[in-house]
Amino acid sequence: MDKRIRNGAIYGLLISLSLGLLMANYKTLTFEDGVEMKEYLPVYEYVISVLRYGAIGTLVGMFIGWRMSKAKSDGPKTYYGEVFLGVIFLTLGITTLSYLWG
């Protein structure tokens, strides 16, 4: 794997995990008879939501690293972009179906 792609993946993971810790919802607010009720999510669901941010950031970092390495070299035609987009759309489709069914 190209050094730029690997570094993009690592930095994307670290940055998105730190943002995921700040932005992931850990509680839900409900109103019952004018009273605000707080319910905290289980730790497992919170960790999964933070890891979701990490996975998305890793893919974005890999894509940026790939584009940077592609701009630096004028080598033969590669199909990294097409495969990357195929994996992204397949992942988004599976995620959408799991939310619809679950």
Secondary structure as UniProt FT lines:
FT   HELIX           3..23
FT   STRAND          27..32
FT   TURN            33..34
FT   STRAND          35..40
FT   HELIX           43..72
FT   HELIX           80..101
//
